[in-house]
Amino acid sequence: EPEVTQTPSHQVTQMGQEVILRCVPISNHLYFYWYRQILGQKVEFLVSFYNNEISEKSEIFDDQFSVERPDGSNFTLKIRSTKLEDSAMYFCASSEGLAGEQFFGPGTRLTVL
Amino acid sequence: KNEVEQSPQNLTAQEGEFITINCSYSVGISALHWLQQHPGGGIVSLFMLSSGKKKHGRLIATINIQEKHSSLHITASHPRDSAVYICAVPNQAGTALIFGKGTTLSVSS
């Protein structure tokens, strides 16, 4: 069964460093999303992406964040200069259509020291 | 902005009990999602429904669009049902999901 994959599963970085989180969405899906979940809190929307453009972004998704679909399969989230408060689980998701059922990857746990 | 409220926040049950988790939202939507988050953190989509009722195995989801309310029921609960159950609704444009805080279910044998 097709699934969303994410790498790495766990990333530890120093404050101020750049990190790139990678996702491979389900192959025939057209809409891609990043969410994050700070430990003990609810899942929060970061950004959605369609047709090589950002469709929507939240207030959390500031200039430190960027997304890219560098090839036909990968979807990446870059954090330029990590802060302690960026420590969270980051989930990638994809859907076939707009407002369709979303399928989530297993997440990347980011720890910023 | 849509507000999503879930109740209860925590739920403890004995194996075999019937479970109900509730979700209410403030702004009309096209569809509502129920998701399950495992203890390891992974999120699985259980249902997406826009009206009436859906059933999958021992899980049943219902929605009342007029009352802006949905329920997730688990019949004959089992310890393996222990997880966080999350209700989520799309924003107006359908470009993002807004999540509830989740209901932590613990089923003991």
Interface residues (C-beta under 8 A of the other chain):
Chain A: Y31 Y33 Y35 Q37 Q41 K42 V43 E44 F45 S48 Y50 S55 E56 S58 M89 F91 L98 A99 G100 E101 Q102 F103 F104 P106 G107 R109
Chain B: S30 A31 H33 L35 G41 G42 I43 V44 S45 M48 I86 A88 P90 N91 A93 G94 T95 A96 L97 I98 F99 G100 K101 G102
